[in-house]
Amino acid sequence: MMLDADLQSVQEVRQCLQTAKEAQKRLAGMSQAQIDQIVQSMAEAARQEAGRLAAMAVEETGYGKAVDKTAKNLFAAQDVHQSIQNMKTVGIINRDEQNRVWEVAQAVGVIAGIVPSTNPTSTVIFKALISVKAGNAIVFSPHPQAAKCTKEAARVVQAAAERAGAPAGLISCLTQPTLAASRELMHHSLTDLILATGGTAMVKAAYSSGKPAYGVGPGNVPVYVHASADIPTAIRQVVQSKTFDYGTICASEQSLVVDQSIKRKVVAELKRQGAYFLDDHETRRVAAVILAGKSLNPAIVGKSPQALAELAGILVPEDATLLVAEETGVGLDYPFSVEKLAPILALYTVADTREASTLCSKLLAFGGLGHTLGIHCHDQQVIESFVVDKPASRIVVNSGTTFGGIGATTGIAPSLTLGCGSLGNNVTSDNIGPQHLFNIKRVAFGLRDMQLAQTEAAIPVAVAAAAAPAISRDEIAEIIKSVLLELQSSGR
């Protein structure tokens, strides 16, 4: 039985969806130029408020670093916006004159935006931009631990959208984030599509709602450091990537897989760049706090190395940027092998590329199928042989996987929603953008007459006879009898 708070939250969902539906109908009548102006205004407002929203997120959730969350907000407001600003999303978006086919964009309608606690404000900025660019309205469902900053981020972009001519209610955020509200938002008839970012349970709920949904799986990202790698550069990129916002981006490195021949140099470089290697006692203490049952312990998410050490009951240097433990196994009995949304890194040692390939595939299969894989290598043949059979949708070469996976340092489409394809039980392996949020109608002109295999006049007589209905013996007898009687009556 639902409590009063649940009933109120469900009613709020229905009101937001009804308003969003009406707003989207008005947006559907706007031109490409008008929509682009609205999106431009939203991006500018998000850029101006990036720092304030980041500080609110850290204060409310306790996750990550304000400076890095500011960078994530700016990535959404600048990099993502720049990548989509010239994209056609209204009316006829493509004309293939040779084949006489036109492609026409049609917005899906109202989108349910599920927002995680780890990236609450950048996710709102990103999803709002791509949704409105594609001609849609969006209703956000915040994580209860990040309700205030998520609501404020939504308010900022909605106010900016209205200043540029968008209808009221085009972007909204639930103020009562209950399970009943999330369920109602995902199942309501006015919801046309779900953009889900969050835990595995939330993503599964989105896919089981009966609505089209883009959800993302976990990212247990392994990174292979080959003997040909530029070790100082590779380790600098790994440390920068893994420590960014204290590891809260799902594309961040989780395990380093290192060739035995360069292990000593890799370890020395990690230490030089601020990584703290746990001894056997410390490894056991940290391992004990990584999991809570069979799931990641939320108490470690987005925390500093020093906070993690305090939680585990150990001491680490004040300047430590990353906790590293040597590991050999994969599975729940080896907590360092799981996805750790914190500055904790597992270090594996392998004899050669073949062993590295097997281990990376095993790590992905354990908890990151379809997500992201990294390799630092300067041997083109090794790269080619290594990447072709890996169960990952993004394979980042010679760059930090946090930034490479989202498209900040690679040529992949900039995005904060990373599909994992069928390997991760997702509908797409793409980095999600506006192109995933509208339907494409195709207007096809006739080019030629249909050439049939045969016409009725060309059917052979024998075939026609064979195809005629069969006559029974009794019918034949009646015909003969009728002919004889006719002859007799005529005197023949």
C-alpha positions in Angstrom: 0.0 0.0 0.0 1.4 3.4 -1.0 2.0 6.0 1.7 0.9 9.6 1.4 4.4 10.7 0.2 4.2 8.1 -2.5 0.8 9.2 -3.6 2.0 12.8 -3.7 5.1 11.9 -5.7 3.0 9.9 -8.2 0.7 12.9 -8.7 3.7 15.1 -9.3 4.9 12.8 -12.0 1.6 12.9 -13.8 1.4 16.7 -13.6 5.0 17.0 -14.9 4.4 14.6 -17.8 1.2 16.4 -18.8 2.9 19.8 -18.8 5.9 18.3 -20.7 3.6 16.8 -23.3 1.9 20.1 -24.0 5.3 21.9 -24.1 6.7 19.3 -26.5 3.8 19.8 -28.9 4.7 23.5 -29.0 8.3 22.8 -29.5 7.4 20.5 -32.4 6.2 23.5 -34.3 9.5 25.4 -34.0 12.2 25.6 -36.7 15.7 24.3 -36.5 17.0 27.8 -35.9 14.6 28.4 -33.0 15.5 25.1 -31.4 19.2 25.7 -31.9 18.8 29.1 -30.2 17.1 27.5 -27.2 19.9 24.9 -26.9 22.6 27.6 -27.2 21.0 29.5 -24.3 20.9 26.3 -22.2 24.5 25.6 -22.9 25.6 29.2 -22.0 23.7 29.1 -18.7 25.2 25.7 -17.8 28.7 27.1 -18.5 28.1 30.1 -16.3 26.8 27.9 -13.5 29.2 25.0 -13.8 31.2 25.7 -10.7 28.2 26.5 -8.5 26.4 23.3 -9.5 29.5 21.2 -9.0 30.0 22.6 -5.5 26.3 21.8 -4.7 26.7 18.3 -5.9 29.8 17.6 -3.7 28.2 19.2 -0.7 25.0 17.2 -1.0 26.4 13.8 -2.0 29.9 13.8 -0.6 31.1 12.2 -3.8 34.1 13.5 -5.9 35.8 16.8 -6.2 34.2 20.1 -7.0 36.9 21.1 -9.5 36.4 17.9 -11.5 32.7 18.0 -11.3 33.0 21.6 -12.7 35.0 20.1 -15.6 32.3 17.5 -16.2 29.6 20.2 -16.3 31.7 22.2 -18.8 32.3 19.1 -20.9 28.6 18.7 -21.2 27.9 22.4 -21.8 30.9 23.0 -24.2 32.2 19.8 -25.8 28.8 18.1 -26.2 27.1 21.3 -27.3 29.8 22.0 -29.9 29.5 18.4 -31.3 25.7 18.7 -31.8 25.1 22.4 -32.6 25.2 21.9 -36.4 23.3 18.6 -36.4 20.0 18.6 -38.3 17.2 17.4 -36.1 14.1 19.2 -37.5 12.1 18.3 -40.7 14.0 16.9 -43.7 17.5 16.1 -42.4 18.9 14.3 -45.4 18.2 14.0 -49.1 19.6 11.2 -51.1 18.8 12.5 -54.6 20.4 9.5 -56.4 18.1 7.0 -54.7 15.3 9.6 -54.3 14.9 9.0 -50.5 14.4 11.8 -48.0 14.9 11.3 -44.3 12.6 13.3 -42.0 13.2 13.6 -38.2 10.3 13.2 -35.8 10.9 13.7 -32.1 10.0 10.8 -29.8 8.1 13.1 -27.5 8.6 13.1 -23.7 11.7 11.5 -22.2 12.2 10.2 -18.7 15.7 11.2 -17.5 17.0 9.0 -14.7 19.9 10.7 -12.9 22.6 9.1 -10.8 24.1 10.5 -7.5 27.6 10.2 -8.8 27.2 12.7 -11.7 24.0 14.5 -10.9 24.5 17.9 -12.5 26.5 17.0 -15.5 24.0 14.3 -16.4 21.1 16.8 -16.3 23.0 19.3 -18.5 23.9 16.6 -21.0 20.5 14.9 -21.2 18.6 18.2 -21.4 20.8 19.4 -24.2 20.5 16.3 -26.4 16.8 15.9 -25.6 15.8 19.4 -26.6 18.1 19.4 -29.6 16.2 16.4 -30.8 12.9 18.2 -30.3 11.8 16.5 -27.0 10.7 17.4 -23.5 12.3 15.8 -20.6 11.3 15.0 -17.0 14.1 14.2 -14.6 14.0 11.7 -11.8 16.8 12.5 -9.3 18.6 10.1 -7.0 17.4 10.8 -3.4 20.9 11.6 -2.3 21.3 14.3 -5.0 17.8 15.7 -5.2 18.6 19.4 -4.5 21.5 19.8 -7.0 19.7 17.8 -9.7 16.6 20.0 -9.3 18.8 23.1 -9.4 20.6 22.0 -12.6 17.3 21.3 -14.2 16.0 24.7 -13.1 19.0 26.5 -14.6 18.6 24.9 -18.1 14.9 25.3 -18.1 15.1 29.0 -17.2 17.6 29.5 -20.0 15.4 27.6 -22.4 12.4 29.8 -21.6 14.5 33.0 -22.1 15.2 31.8 -25.6 11.5 31.1 -26.4 11.0 27.5 -25.1 7.6 26.7 -23.6 7.3 26.4 -19.8 7.6 22.8 -18.5 9.8 21.6 -21.4 12.4 20.6 -18.7 11.3 19.6 -15.2 12.6 17.7 -12.2 10.7 15.7 -9.6 10.9 17.2 -6.1 9.9 14.0 -4.4 12.2 11.2 -5.6 10.5 8.1 -4.4 10.5 4.6 -5.8 6.8 4.9 -6.6 7.6 8.1 -8.6 10.4 6.5 -10.6 8.1 3.6 -11.4 5.3 5.9 -12.4 7.6 8.0 -14.6 8.9 5.0 -16.5 5.6 3.3 -17.0 3.2 6.2 -17.6 1.5 6.3 -21.0 2.8 9.9 -21.6 6.4 8.8 -21.3 7.8 7.9 -24.7 11.4 7.0 -24.0 13.7 6.4 -21.0 17.3 7.7 -20.7 18.6 5.7 -17.7 21.9 6.3 -15.9 22.3 4.6 -12.5 22.8 1.3 -10.8 22.1 -2.1 -12.4 18.7 -2.4 -10.8 17.5 1.0 -12.1 18.7 0.2 -15.6 17.0 -3.2 -15.5 13.8 -1.5 -14.3 14.0 0.9 -17.3 14.4 -2.0 -19.8 11.5 -3.9 -18.2 9.1 -0.9 -18.3 7.8 -1.7 -21.7 9.1 1.6 -23.0 12.0 2.2 -25.4 15.0 2.7 -23.2 18.7 3.6 -23.4 20.4 2.3 -20.3 24.1 1.7 -19.6 25.8 -1.2 -17.9 28.7 -1.2 -15.4 32.2 -0.4 -16.6 34.8 -2.8 -15.1 37.5 -1.3 -17.3 40.8 -3.2 -17.7 43.8 -1.5 -19.3 46.7 -3.3 -20.8 50.1 -1.7 -20.7 52.3 -3.4 -23.4 56.0 -3.5 -23.4 56.1 -0.9 -26.2 54.2 1.7 -24.3 55.6 5.1 -23.4 55.6 4.3 -19.7 55.8 7.8 -18.2 53.0 9.1 -20.5 50.8 6.1 -20.1 51.0 6.2 -16.3 50.4 9.9 -16.2 47.3 9.4 -18.3 46.1 6.5 -16.2 46.6 8.3 -12.9 44.9 11.5 -14.2 42.0 9.4 -15.5 41.5 7.2 -12.5 41.7 9.9 -10.0 39.4 12.3 -11.8 36.4 13.1 -9.6 37.7 10.3 -7.4 36.8 7.6 -9.9 33.1 8.2 -10.3 32.9 8.0 -14.1 32.1 4.4 -15.1 34.7 4.5 -18.0 37.6 5.0 -15.5 40.3 2.4 -15.2 39.7 -0.4 -12.7 42.6 -2.8 -13.4 46.1 -2.4 -14.9 47.3 -5.4 -16.8 51.1 -5.0 -17.2 53.7 -7.0 -19.1 56.2 -8.7 -16.8 59.1 -7.2 -18.7 58.1 -3.6 -17.8 56.5 -4.2 -14.4 59.4 -2.7 -12.4 59.3 0.5 -14.5 55.5 0.8 -14.3 55.5 0.4 -10.5 58.3 3.0 -10.1 56.4 5.4 -12.4 53.1 4.9 -10.5 54.8 5.7 -7.2 56.6 8.7 -8.7 53.2 10.0 -9.8 51.5 9.7 -6.4 50.2 6.1 -6.3 50.4 4.4 -2.9 51.0 0.6 -3.0 49.3 -1.3 -0.3 51.2 -4.0 1.6 49.6 -7.3 2.3 48.0 -6.1 5.6 46.7 -2.9 4.0 45.4 -4.8 1.0 43.3 -7.1 3.2 41.9 -4.1 5.1 41.0 -2.2 2.0 39.6 -5.4 0.3 37.3 -5.8 3.3 35.5 -2.4 2.7 35.2 -2.6 -1.1 32.1 -4.8 -1.1 29.0 -4.8 0.9 27.7 -8.3 0.5 28.0 -9.0 -3.3 27.7 -5.3 -4.3 30.0 -2.3 -4.3 30.0 -0.6 -0.9 28.5 2.8 -1.4 30.6 4.2 1.5 33.7 4.1 -0.7 32.2 5.7 -3.8 33.8 9.0 -4.8 36.0 9.3 -1.7 39.6 10.4 -1.5 42.5 7.9 -0.8 42.8 9.3 2.7 39.1 8.9 3.4 39.2 5.3 2.1 42.2 4.6 4.3 40.4 5.9 7.3 37.4 3.7 6.5 39.7 0.7 6.2 41.6 1.6 9.4 45.0 2.2 7.8 47.2 5.2 7.3 48.4 6.5 3.9 50.4 9.6 3.0 48.6 12.9 2.7 49.8 13.3 -0.9 48.7 9.9 -2.0 46.4 10.2 -5.1 45.6 6.6 -5.7 45.6 3.2 -3.8 47.1 0.3 -5.7 47.0 -3.4 -4.8 48.6 -6.3 -6.7 46.0 -8.9 -7.7 46.0 -12.3 -9.3 42.4 -13.5 -9.3 39.0 -12.4 -10.8 35.6 -12.7 -9.0 33.8 -11.8 -5.8 36.5 -13.5 -3.8 38.9 -10.9 -5.2 37.4 -7.5 -4.4 40.0 -5.5 -6.2 38.8 -7.1 -9.5 35.3 -5.5 -9.3 34.3 -2.0 -10.6 35.4 0.4 -7.9 34.0 3.9 -8.3 36.8 5.2 -6.2 40.6 5.9 -6.6 41.5 2.2 -6.1 43.3 0.3 -8.8 44.2 -3.4 -9.2 47.6 -4.3 -10.7 47.9 -7.6 -12.6 51.1 -9.0 -14.1 51.1 -11.1 -17.3 53.8 -12.8 -19.3 52.8 -11.6 -22.7 50.0 -10.2 -24.9 48.2 -13.5 -25.2 47.9 -13.8 -21.4 46.9 -10.1 -21.2 44.2 -10.7 -23.8 42.7 -13.6 -21.8 42.8 -11.7 -18.6 41.2 -8.5 -20.0 38.3 -10.5 -21.5 37.8 -12.3 -18.2 37.7 -9.0 -16.3 35.2 -7.5 -18.8 33.0 -10.7 -18.5 33.0 -10.5 -14.7 31.6 -7.0 -14.6 32.0 -4.8 -17.6 30.7 -6.5 -20.7 30.3 -4.2 -23.7 31.6 -1.1 -21.9 35.2 0.1 -22.3 38.8 -1.3 -22.6 42.1 0.5 -22.7 45.5 -0.3 -24.2 48.8 1.6 -24.0 51.0 0.4 -26.9 53.0 1.7 -29.8 53.1 -1.6 -31.8 50.4 -1.3 -34.5 50.3 -5.1 -35.1 49.8 -5.8 -31.4 47.0 -3.2 -31.2 45.2 -4.7 -34.1 45.4 -8.3 -32.9 44.5 -7.2 -29.3 41.3 -5.2 -30.1 39.4 -7.2 -32.6 37.9 -9.9 -30.4 37.4 -7.9 -27.1 33.9 -7.7 -25.7 33.9 -3.9 -25.3 32.2 -1.1 -27.2 34.9 1.5 -26.8 38.6 0.5 -26.9 40.7 3.5 -26.0 44.3 3.5 -27.3 47.0 5.6 -25.6 44.7 7.8 -23.6 43.0 7.7 -20.2 39.8 5.7 -20.5 37.7 8.2 -18.5 38.3 10.9 -21.0 38.8 8.7 -24.1 35.5 6.8 -23.5 33.4 10.0 -23.2 35.0 11.5 -26.2 37.0 14.2 -24.5 40.4 13.1 -25.8 39.4 10.8 -28.7 37.3 11.2 -31.8 34.4 9.3 -30.3 31.2 11.4 -30.1 31.2 13.4 -26.8 28.7 11.9 -24.5 28.0 11.1 -20.8 25.8 8.1 -21.6 27.8 5.2 -23.0 25.9 2.3 -24.5 27.3 -1.3 -24.0 25.5 -3.0 -26.9 24.0 -6.5 -26.7 27.0 -7.7 -24.7 25.9 -5.5 -21.9 22.2 -6.1 -22.5 21.9 -2.5 -24.0 20.0 -1.6 -27.2 23.1 0.2 -28.6 26.9 0.3 -28.3 27.0 4.0 -29.3 27.8 7.0 -27.2 24.3 8.4 -26.9 23.4 11.7 -28.7 20.4 13.6 -30.2 20.4 11.2 -33.2 19.1 8.4 -30.8 16.2 10.6 -29.6 14.2 11.1 -32.7 12.6 8.7 -35.2 13.6 8.9 -38.9 10.8 8.7 -41.4 11.8 7.9 -45.0 10.1 9.4 -48.0 10.8 7.2 -51.0 10.0 8.1 -54.6 9.3 5.4 -57.2 12.2 4.7 -59.5 11.0 1.8 -61.6 8.2 -0.6 -62.3 8.1 -3.9 -60.6 9.3 -6.7 -62.9 7.2 -9.7 -62.2 8.5 -13.2 -63.0 5.6 -14.1 -65.3 2.4 -12.6 -66.5 -0.9 -14.6 -66.7 -0.8 -14.6 -70.6 2.6 -16.2 -70.6 1.5 -19.3 -68.6 1.8 -22.4 -70.8 -1.4 -24.2 -71.8 -0.4 -27.4 -70.1 0.4 -25.5 -66.9 -3.0 -23.7 -67.1 -4.8 -27.0 -67.7 -3.0 -28.6 -64.8 -4.0 -25.6 -62.7 -7.7 -25.9 -63.7 -10.1 -27.5 -61.2 -10.4 -31.3 -61.6 -13.7 -32.9 -62.9 -15.2 -35.9 -61.1 -16.4 -39.1 -62.8 -20.0 -38.3 -62.0 -19.7 -34.9 -63.7 -18.3 -36.5 -66.8 -21.1 -39.1 -66.9 -23.7 -36.4 -66.6 -22.1 -34.5 -69.5 -22.1 -37.7 -71.7 -25.7 -38.4 -70.8 -26.8 -34.9 -71.6 -25.1 -35.1 -75.1 -26.7 -38.5 -75.9 -30.2 -37.2 -75.0 -29.7 -34.2 -77.2 -28.7 -36.3 -80.1 -31.7 -38.6 -79.7 -34.1 -35.7 -79.5 -32.7 -34.3 -82.8 -33.1 -37.7 -84.6 -29.4 -38.2 -85.3 
